[in-house]
Amino acid sequence: MRHYPTNSPQAAARIVALALVADGHVSQSELDRLDRLGACRQLGIAAEEMSTLLQTFCEDLLQARHSHWGDARQIEPEMLAQLMAEVDDPLLRRRVLQLCVAVVEADGHVADGESVVLVNAVEQWGLHRQMLDATAPS
């Protein structure tokens, strides 16, 4: 698995990429949602670089010993922890979590693998309160 500098646009974007592939495929509704939210701008990464990062991330997942790229439940907990640890800035963590939630909700269905990604982010980053605030009715 490639390593990126802590709090780099690439580290943050890779977690969003994980949310994109966590259900086994990337849907157009997910990509459209990220585009409408200006996710690349929010993360400080060019759209072309995001596309390349998604591709290389999928390659990394395919090469991982005990992982199946289409099912985040099969990614080793240590690998998930490593990915989440590359983002430790509280504001960036909240932004990444918001983008991941948007991706997961884009197709109207939360797959098990997507749930694993969100739960790991919330637990490792200590964002329980922010998650509740994000789901509270307006």
N, C-alpha and C positions, 0 to 999 in steps of 0.2 A: 504494500500500500504506500503510495506517495505521501510524503510529509510536506505540509505547507507551514509557513511562519504563523505563529499564534496571532489570531485576529486579522489575518490577511483576507482580502476579498475572496481568494481561492478557497481558504479553509471554510469560510462562511457559505460560499456558493456550493461547496461540496455537500454540506449538510442539506441544503435545499435540493440538490440533485438526488441525494438519498431518499428524500421524501417523494421525489418524482418517480423513482424506480421501485419504491418499496412494495407496490402492489403487482409488480411483474411487468409493467409496461408504462410508457409515457403517453398520456392521452392529450389530444389537441385541446381539450377544455382546460387541462392543467397548464399547458403552455400559454394559452390565451389569458388565463387568470394572472400568471406571472407577468405577462406583457402589459396587461391593463394596470397592474400595480407598480409598474416600473421597477421590477425586482433587480434587474441588472444595475440600474442607476442607484438603487438603494444599497446595493452591496458593493458598488464601486468597481464593477467588472463590465467589460464590453460584451455585447451579445454574442459575438463570434467566440470570445474566450469562454463564455459560459457553455456554449455548444461543445467546444473542445474539451472543457473540463468534464462535462457530462459523459462524453465518449470515453475519456481516459479513466474516469471513475468506474464506468461499467467494465472496462478492461481489467482494472484492478480487482474488482469483485469477482470476475470470472477466473482470475489467477489465484485468488485467495484459497488456501488449502481446504478450509471447511465451510466455505460460503457458497450460497446459490444466489446469484445476483437478483433473481426475481422474487425473492422472499426474504425480507429483512429479519424474519424470525430465525432464519438460518445463519445470520451473521453472528459471529462470536461476540459475546458481550464485551470482551476486551477490545475488539475492533471498534464497536460502537462507542465505547468509553474513550478510546483514542481519538476518534473523529470529533466527539463532543468537546474533548479537552483542548482542541485547537482553537476554540472560541471561548475566551474567558472575560471579555469585556461585557459588563451587564447590559448596556444599551444595544450592543450588537447581538447579544443572545436573544433579547426580546424581539429585535427586528427579524432575526432568523426564525424564531419560533412563530411569529406572525405569518411569515411567508410560507413556512411549512404547513401551518394550519390552513392557509388559503389554498395551497396545492392539494392537500388531502380532501378538503371540502369541495373542490372544483367539479368533481364528477358526481357529487351527491351520494357517495358511498365511501365509508372508511373501512378499508381492508385491514386484515390482521397485521400485515407487515407495516402499514402506515401507522397503525396504532402503536406498534413497537417503537417506531422512530419518535413519535410525539412523546410517549411516556418516558423514554430514555432521556430526551432533551429536558423535559420538565423536571424529572428527578435529579439528573446529574447537575443541572444548572440551578436547581432550587427555585424554579419559577412557578410553583403551585399557585400562588396568589395571582400572578399575571394570567395564568391559564383560566382561572375562574373569572377574572375581570373580562377576559376576551370573549367568554361564552355567556356572560350575563345579558339579559334582555335590556334593550335601550329604553 
